[in-house]
Amino acid sequence: MFDPDEDRLHEECGVFGIFGHKDASALTALGLHALQHRGQEAAGIVAFDGQRFHSERRLGLVGDHFSSQAVIERLQGHASIGHVRYATCGDTHLRNVQPLYADLATGGFSVCHNGHITNALTLRQDLIREGAICQSTSDTEVILHLVAQSRKPRFIERFIDALRMIEGAYSLVALTNKKLIGARDPLGIRPLVLGELDDGTPILASETCALDIIGARFVREVENGEVVVITEDGIESLRPFPKVEPRPCIFEYVYFSRPDSVVNGRSVYEVRKKMGFELGREAPCDADVVIPVPDSGVPAALGYAYETGIPFELGIIRNHYVGRTFIEPTQQIRALGVKLKHNANRAVIEGKRIVLVDDSIVRGTTSVKIVQMMYEAGAREVHMRISSPPIRYPDFYGIDTPEQQSLLAATHSLEEMREYIGVETLAFLTPDGIYRAMGYDKRDPVRPQFTDHCFTGDYPTPLTDREGSRGMARQLSLLAEAG
């Protein structure tokens, strides 16, 4: 769930799969390393050796558990799938760590999921009433049950049968005795790409950076609503849903994807620079220096500095080796927490009028601390520019956001936000500005080109669990267990 001490948004997870390689598990572990930014709470790999499935699921970072030769040797097989997780649905317990696995009438079936199924609670209640036994509190487990209960004769038909019943956002990677399967939701909200090694070995991954780390070539995006089936005979593309225009998540470009990834044909780094460029056009500032809030604010700050002509400087240095605070979290220690991760570079701040550039403001608590740090380092004025529109609405598609009443922009006017954060001026990129950065003239209000509900409140799919009376009960399991 959302961590109030870390005022950032988090992606739910990243997925990876490979089929037909003797080092499948080792390559999967490397791919998960590249996707670590998408989830740091847990990681897992399931491999198949032609006869049996092998599973390793652990709480913590990929490097903490999947770097040893002994672990990789236990994950024998020519095909494997892997997952990194940040929990937005289900507590952080080992039973929720993916890939999930089940023995079905058709054989073994393992699946991992990026996104969130918005009718999972409703489906779960129906499944339990019909006799299903749920072992986790993850929305992904619903897919296992739906596949198991389908009466279609072929496995892939059962899998598609399950997809027709779920709503929301998903990129799925699944493994059976004979197949590696990738699937993307009908709107393509969550990303998924297809790649291959030099020898033709096919790979599925959340981002292209996972292909880069193992020397694989990007082939293409898995399209919205597409199911890709990989077997020894090759790759088959199925399109079980009516064709609609894609609406990928705009936040993949704002924050989640690694800047060296290419998402839906666009360089994430270049898009973030363009967002900063548009921000400079919309909200210039009379200042001496542009300072990014690291790391995600760096490309936008470069674009902002280029457009405004204000020099760019690294005025905040980030400590990359800080995990969760290990000291007793007293109020005094909490107040120092931001300095564990960021420190002011006084040499470029003292006596200057500075403009801070960041990608977003969630609750605003971190922004308050960083602004205070700038003044303590001798800044004469502090201005803030945000390279995305105000976040006024929560997400239900796999982004971990607070409830709406905890979002600063949902409860404060721009002037109230400025006063709360403590800056001279505050400005956000407009919705049309972010669409210009994506290569459009403006946002199409009738057929929006992206999923942008956090800014606009325009949710592109039904939110059955939120809107239906049955779905409002949040209790998923009566079992309490240690983390």
Buried (B, 14 or more C-beta within 10 A) or exposed (E): EBEEEBBBBBBBBBBBBBBBBEBBBBBBBBBBBBBBBBBBBBBBBBBBBEEEBBBBBBBEBBEEBBEEEEBBEBBBBBBBBBBBBBBBBBBBBBBBBBBBBBEBEBEBBBBBBBBBBBBBBBBBBBBEEEEBEBEBBBBBBBBBBBBBBBEEEEBBBBBBBBBEBBBBBBBBBBBBBBBBBBBBBBBBBBBBBBBBBEEEBBBBBBBBBBBBBBEBEBBEBBBBBBBBBBBEEEBEEBEBBEEEEBBBBBBBBBBBBBBEBBBBEBBBBBBBBBBBBBBBBBBBBEBBBBBBBBEBBBBBBBBBBBBBEBEBBEBBEBEEEEEEBEEEEEEEEEEEBBEBBBBBBBEBBEEBBBBBBBBBBBBBBBBBBBBBBBBEBEBBBBBBBBBBBBBBBBBBBBBBBBEBEBBBBBEBEEEEBBEBBBBBBBBBBBBBBBBBBBEEEEBEEEEBBBBBBBBBEBBBBEBBBBEBEEBEEEEBBEEEEEE
